[in-house]
Amino acid sequence: MITIGTYNTLRIVKRVDFGLYLDGGEEGEILLPKRYVTPQMHIGDDIEVFIYLDQDERPVATTEQPLAKVGEFAWLEVAWTNQYGAFLKWGPMKDLFCPFREQKQRMEQGKRYIVYVKEDEETHRLMATAKVEKYLSPIALVATESQPAPAHQPPKPLPYHHGDAADCLVWQKTDLGFKCIVDNRYQGQLYDNQIFQPLHTGDRFTAYIDHIRQDGKIDLTLQPTGRRHTLDFAEVLLRYLYENNGRCDLGDKSPAELIYDRFKVSKKAYKKAIGDLYKRHLITIGDDGIRLSN
């Protein structure tokens, strides 16, 4: 049985002038058009393909990688619009439809939007929705005295610990910083005082879990946290001192922007590293920065 809107491993059963036919089980034979066929593909081989519906709503296979599959979020550009909605560029030749009812504002050709890719429950057609909040889940927190877990259902463990890495997609700018989509499932927040690099809607990067809030949303940081990160950067800072005549003109009172420009770490991480080196008697701290101890 195939799954529309995601990757399937199917067996090649027939070669024709216009491509290959793959065994789609109950769906019958599915065409892989000739443009995607390579000399390494032979009858009887199992190949991984992405399945979507063509203009006639028939399953078709492609080796192209879409920018998102069903159940994922993406930052997509509008290719064109008509009286029914917008059509988004997402990789496969057929653009992804986003009807007006799934738009938060009228989408315009050439502009990009954060959307969620889903299968329409009635028609089984693939479509996009800009109402992404509906598809973000709050993290179920462990039970508390005020909200104990049911006796028959012990509380689920949290999916993250402080400092865990996570894939993030920047969703939208807010007064506090940026909302992010975390690991394609949860809502996160990057605060302005944690941001030391340009960020834009649609950016993807690795961020780190700082705190899980009571509302089930996640506070994020752009840098690894915890003792391990402090020790790692302390060694980087020590090497910098050895390579720069034993001194650095940035101290614990230097502006955060200067620290980030030079070392790509927050002021908090920089001060922790200074403290670690100082406790090990490796540096001295002065008004003009830090120096290697004699």
C-alpha positions as CSV (number, residue, x, y, z in Angstrom):
1,M,0.0,0.0,0.0
2,I,1.4,3.4,-1.0
3,T,1.2,6.6,1.0
4,I,0.6,9.8,-0.9
5,G,2.7,12.8,-0.1
6,T,5.8,11.0,1.3
7,Y,8.5,8.6,0.2
8,N,7.7,5.0,-0.7
9,T,10.0,2.1,-1.7
10,L,8.5,0.4,-4.8
11,R,9.6,-2.3,-7.2
12,I,10.2,-1.7,-10.9
13,V,7.9,-4.0,-12.9
14,K,7.8,-2.6,-16.4
15,R,9.8,-0.4,-18.8
16,V,8.0,1.7,-21.4
17,D,9.0,4.4,-23.8
18,F,7.8,7.1,-21.4
19,G,9.3,5.8,-18.2
20,L,9.0,2.9,-15.7
21,Y,6.0,1.4,-14.0
22,L,6.3,0.6,-10.3
23,D,4.3,-1.8,-8.3
24,G,1.8,0.3,-6.3
25,G,0.0,-2.7,-4.7
26,E,-3.7,-1.9,-4.4
27,E,-3.2,1.3,-6.4
28,G,-2.0,-0.6,-9.4
29,E,1.1,0.3,-11.4
30,I,2.5,3.8,-10.8
31,L,4.4,5.7,-13.5
32,L,7.9,7.0,-12.9
33,P,8.3,9.4,-15.9
34,K,11.2,9.0,-18.2
35,R,12.9,12.3,-17.0
36,Y,13.6,10.6,-13.7
37,V,14.8,7.3,-15.0
38,T,18.6,6.5,-14.7
39,P,20.7,3.8,-16.4
40,Q,21.1,2.2,-12.9
41,M,17.4,1.4,-12.7
42,H,16.4,-2.2,-13.7
43,I,13.2,-4.3,-13.6
44,G,13.1,-6.0,-10.2
45,D,14.9,-3.2,-8.4
46,D,13.4,-1.5,-5.4
47,I,13.7,2.3,-5.5
48,E,12.7,5.1,-3.2
49,V,10.4,7.6,-4.8
50,F,8.1,10.4,-3.7
51,I,4.4,9.8,-4.6
52,Y,2.0,12.7,-5.4
53,L,-1.0,13.2,-7.6
54,D,-0.7,14.5,-11.2
55,Q,-3.0,16.9,-12.9
56,D,-5.6,14.2,-13.4
57,E,-5.3,13.2,-9.7
58,R,-3.5,9.9,-10.5
59,P,-0.6,8.8,-8.3
60,V,2.7,9.5,-10.0
61,A,6.3,8.9,-8.8
62,T,9.3,11.2,-8.8
63,T,12.9,11.0,-7.6
64,E,12.8,14.8,-7.0
65,Q,12.9,15.8,-3.3
66,P,10.0,18.1,-2.3
67,L,10.7,21.0,0.1
68,A,8.3,19.3,2.5
69,K,6.2,16.1,2.6
70,V,2.9,15.5,4.3
71,G,3.1,16.4,8.0
72,E,5.9,18.9,7.5
73,F,6.2,22.7,7.6
74,A,8.1,24.7,4.9
75,W,8.8,28.2,3.7
76,L,7.3,28.2,0.1
77,E,7.0,30.7,-2.7
78,V,3.8,31.4,-4.5
79,A,4.2,30.5,-8.2
80,W,0.7,31.8,-9.3
81,T,-2.8,32.4,-8.1
82,N,-6.3,32.0,-9.5
83,Q,-9.9,32.5,-8.3
84,Y,-9.6,29.4,-6.0
85,G,-6.3,30.1,-4.2
86,A,-2.6,30.0,-4.5
87,F,-0.1,27.5,-6.0
88,L,3.2,27.1,-4.2
89,K,6.6,25.9,-5.6
90,W,7.5,22.8,-3.5
91,G,9.8,20.8,-5.8
92,P,7.6,18.4,-7.9
93,M,6.5,19.6,-11.2
94,K,2.9,20.1,-10.0
95,D,2.6,23.1,-7.7
96,L,1.1,22.7,-4.2
97,F,-2.4,24.2,-3.9
98,C,-3.4,26.4,-0.9
99,P,-7.1,27.3,-1.1
100,F,-8.3,30.7,0.2
101,R,-9.9,29.1,3.2
102,E,-6.5,27.9,4.3
103,Q,-4.8,31.3,4.0
104,K,-4.5,33.7,6.9
105,Q,-4.1,36.6,4.4
106,R,-4.4,36.7,0.7
107,M,-1.2,35.1,-0.7
108,E,0.5,37.1,-3.4
109,Q,2.6,35.8,-6.4
110,G,6.3,35.9,-5.7
111,K,6.0,36.1,-1.9
112,R,6.9,33.3,0.5
113,Y,4.8,31.9,3.4
114,I,5.2,29.4,6.2
115,V,2.8,26.5,5.5
116,Y,2.0,23.0,6.6
117,V,1.6,20.2,4.0
118,K,-1.4,17.9,4.5
119,E,-3.7,15.5,2.7
120,D,-7.3,16.7,2.3
121,E,-9.4,14.2,4.3
122,E,-12.3,14.2,1.8
123,T,-10.5,14.4,-1.6
124,H,-7.1,12.9,-0.5
125,R,-5.4,15.6,-2.6
126,L,-2.2,17.2,-1.2
127,M,-2.6,20.8,-0.1
128,A,-1.0,23.5,2.0
129,T,-2.4,25.5,4.8
130,A,-1.0,28.7,6.3
131,K,-2.9,28.1,9.6
132,V,0.1,26.4,11.1
133,E,-1.0,26.9,14.7
134,K,-3.5,24.1,14.3
135,Y,-0.7,21.6,13.6
136,L,1.7,22.5,16.5
137,S,1.4,20.5,19.7
138,P,2.1,21.7,23.2
139,I,4.5,19.5,25.1
140,A,2.6,17.5,27.8
141,L,4.4,18.4,31.0
142,V,4.9,16.0,33.8
143,A,2.1,15.9,36.4
144,T,2.0,18.3,39.3
145,E,0.1,18.4,42.6
146,S,-2.5,20.6,41.0
147,Q,-2.7,18.6,37.8
148,P,-1.9,15.0,38.8
149,A,-1.8,12.3,36.1
150,P,-4.7,9.8,36.0
151,A,-4.0,6.7,38.0
152,H,-4.2,4.5,34.9
153,Q,-1.9,6.8,32.9
154,P,1.5,7.8,34.3
155,P,2.9,11.1,33.0
156,K,4.9,10.9,29.8
157,P,8.6,11.8,30.0
158,L,9.5,15.1,28.5
159,P,10.8,14.8,24.9
160,Y,13.8,17.2,25.7
161,H,16.3,18.0,28.3
162,H,18.0,21.3,28.9
163,G,20.7,21.7,26.2
164,D,19.3,19.2,23.7
165,A,19.7,20.1,20.1
166,A,16.6,20.6,17.9
167,D,15.9,21.5,14.3
168,C,14.2,24.9,14.1
169,L,12.3,26.8,11.4
170,V,11.8,30.5,12.0
171,W,8.1,31.2,11.8
172,Q,7.4,34.8,12.5
173,K,8.8,38.0,14.2
174,T,7.2,39.1,17.5
175,D,7.8,41.8,20.0
176,L,9.9,39.4,22.1
177,G,12.0,37.9,19.3
178,F,11.1,35.1,16.9
179,K,8.6,32.3,17.0
180,C,10.0,29.0,15.7
181,I,8.7,25.6,14.8
182,V,10.7,23.0,16.7
183,D,11.4,19.5,15.2
184,N,8.4,19.9,12.9
185,R,6.0,19.6,15.9
186,Y,6.4,22.1,18.7
187,Q,6.3,25.9,19.1
188,G,9.4,27.6,20.4
189,Q,10.6,31.1,21.1
190,L,13.9,32.8,20.5
191,Y,14.2,36.0,22.6
192,D,15.9,39.1,21.3
193,N,18.6,39.0,24.0
194,Q,19.6,35.5,22.8
195,I,20.0,36.5,19.1
196,F,23.4,37.7,17.9
197,Q,23.0,37.0,14.2
198,P,20.5,38.1,11.5
199,L,17.4,35.9,11.4
200,H,14.6,35.8,8.9
201,T,11.3,34.0,8.5
202,G,12.1,30.7,6.7
203,D,15.6,30.2,8.2
204,R,16.4,26.7,9.3
205,F,19.1,25.9,11.8
206,T,20.0,23.9,14.9
207,A,19.0,25.5,18.2
208,Y,19.1,24.3,21.8
209,I,16.5,23.7,24.4
210,D,16.7,26.3,27.2
211,H,13.4,25.7,29.1
212,I,10.0,24.1,28.6
213,R,7.4,26.5,29.8
214,Q,4.2,25.6,31.7
215,D,2.1,26.3,28.5
216,G,4.0,23.5,26.8
217,K,6.0,25.8,24.5
218,I,9.8,25.9,24.4
219,D,12.3,28.7,25.1
220,L,15.3,28.3,22.8
221,T,18.9,29.5,22.6
222,L,21.2,29.6,19.5
223,Q,24.1,28.2,21.4
224,P,24.8,24.9,23.3
225,T,24.2,25.3,27.0
226,G,25.5,23.8,30.2
227,R,28.9,22.9,31.7
228,R,30.1,20.9,28.7
229,H,29.7,23.9,26.4
230,T,31.5,26.2,28.9
231,L,34.4,23.8,29.1
232,D,34.6,23.5,25.3
233,F,34.6,27.3,24.7
234,A,37.1,27.8,27.6
235,E,39.6,25.7,25.6
236,V,38.8,27.8,22.4
237,L,39.5,31.0,24.4
238,L,42.7,29.6,25.9
239,R,44.0,28.7,22.4
240,Y,43.1,32.2,21.2
241,L,45.2,33.7,24.0
242,Y,48.2,31.5,23.1
243,E,47.8,32.6,19.4
244,N,47.5,36.3,20.2
245,N,50.4,37.2,22.5
246,G,48.6,36.0,25.6
247,R,45.9,38.7,25.7
248,C,42.4,39.4,24.7
249,D,40.9,43.0,24.9
250,L,37.4,41.7,25.6
251,G,36.5,41.3,29.3
252,D,33.4,40.4,31.2
253,K,32.1,43.9,30.8
254,S,32.5,44.1,27.0
255,P,29.5,44.6,24.8
256,A,27.7,41.3,23.9
257,E,27.8,42.3,20.2
258,L,31.7,42.6,20.2
259,I,32.0,39.2,21.9
260,Y,29.7,37.5,19.4
261,D,31.4,39.1,16.4
262,R,34.7,37.7,17.5
263,F,33.8,34.3,19.1
264,K,30.2,33.6,18.0
265,V,29.1,32.9,21.6
266,S,26.9,34.8,23.9
267,K,28.2,37.1,26.6
268,K,26.9,34.6,29.2
269,A,29.0,31.8,27.7
270,Y,32.0,34.1,27.4
271,K,31.9,35.1,31.1
272,K,31.5,31.5,32.1
273,A,34.6,30.6,30.1
274,I,36.6,33.4,31.7
275,G,35.5,32.2,35.1
276,D,36.6,28.7,34.4
277,L,40.0,29.8,33.2
278,Y,40.4,32.1,36.1
279,K,39.6,29.3,38.6
280,R,42.2,27.2,37.0
281,H,44.7,30.0,37.5
282,L,45.4,30.2,33.7
283,I,44.4,33.9,33.2
284,T,44.3,37.2,35.0
285,I,41.4,39.7,34.6
286,G,41.9,43.4,34.2
287,D,40.1,46.5,33.1
288,D,41.7,46.1,29.6
289,G,40.6,42.5,29.1
290,I,42.2,39.2,30.1
291,R,45.8,37.9,29.9
292,L,47.5,34.6,30.3
293,S,49.0,34.1,33.8
294,N,52.8,34.2,34.0
